Amino acid sequence: KKISSSGINVLFDVVCLFEKIRKKNRKYIKNYLEIYIKADSKIIFQRKEKYFHKVKTNNVWALDIKPEFPKNADIVINNNFKKNIRQLSNFLLKKIKKKFK
């Protein structure tokens, strides 16, 4: 909040699975923009890119613990893993520009 209040644009990546925190961010951060990257957890686990996807562990989000997905995200991206990162980032950039016009 302190940095964005100084007129500096801030972009930060947060895995925030609690609605209470997202509401607080929206309330206190001017021009807050919430981006929800939606992906099928079954596909994520099949890709086995993280250690806890490869080995059976406990307390894994979307597997053992139910996350609180965003209800009112400003931008939603459906990631089906068929588009490359450049395509997704170009799509996101267009959406962000549109929001701030």
N, C-alpha and C positions, 0 to 999 in steps of 0.2 A: 504494500500500500504506500509506503514512504517513497519508494522509487517512482511508482506510477503517478503519485501526487506531484512529483517534481517535473512532470511533463515528458517523462521518458517512457517510451513503449517497452513493455516487458512481455516476453513470451517464455512461459515455463511449463514444463511437462510434469503433470501430477497424475498419479493413479489414485484417484479419490473415490472411494467406494462408499462414502457416507454422505447422505443428502444434507445433513446438518452443516457440514463443512462447506459444501457448495453454496448453500443459502447464505452463509456468513460471508463468503468470498464475494458473492453477487451484491450483498448489502454494503460492504465496506470498500470495495475496489471499483473506482470509476472506470467506465468503459470495459468492464469485465466481460469476457467472451468465453463461453463454455463450448468446447468442442468434444463431442462424444464419438469415439471411433468404435463402432459396433462390429463385433466379429463373433462367429460361432465358436463357442468354447470347445466343442468337439473337434473342430478343425485345428484349433490351436494345440490341443493335446496330441493330436495325431502327428503334427509337425515335429514334436519333441525337440524344440529348440532350447528349452530351459531345463535345468537339472531336475527340478521337481516334476517335470513332465516325463522324464525318462525313467525315474525311479519312483516307486510308490512312497509318497510322504503324506503326512497328515496336515490338516488345516490349510488346504489350498483353496484360494478364492475360486468360485464357480464350480468347484468340485465338492468340497466339504463345507465351505462357508458361502452362504448366499449373499452376493453383493447387492447394494442398493444402486441400481443403474439410474443414470440421469433421466428425469422426467421432462425437463424443459430446457434441454441443451439448445444453444443458439445455432449450432451447426452439427449435423449428424452425418458421419461418413460410414457407409456400409462396406466394410473391408471383407471381401470374399476371397482374397488372396489371388485373384486373377489379374489384377492390375499391378504394374510395378510401382515402386516408390515415387518415381518422377511423376507418373500420371496422378497418383493420389495427392502429392504435394501441390501440383498445378491446380487441381480441382479445389483443394483447400484454400490456396492463395486467392483464387477467384471469389470464393465464398466470403473470405475475410474482407476483401476489398469491397464487395457488395454491401456488407454489413456496416462499413464505416463511411459510405458515401453520403 
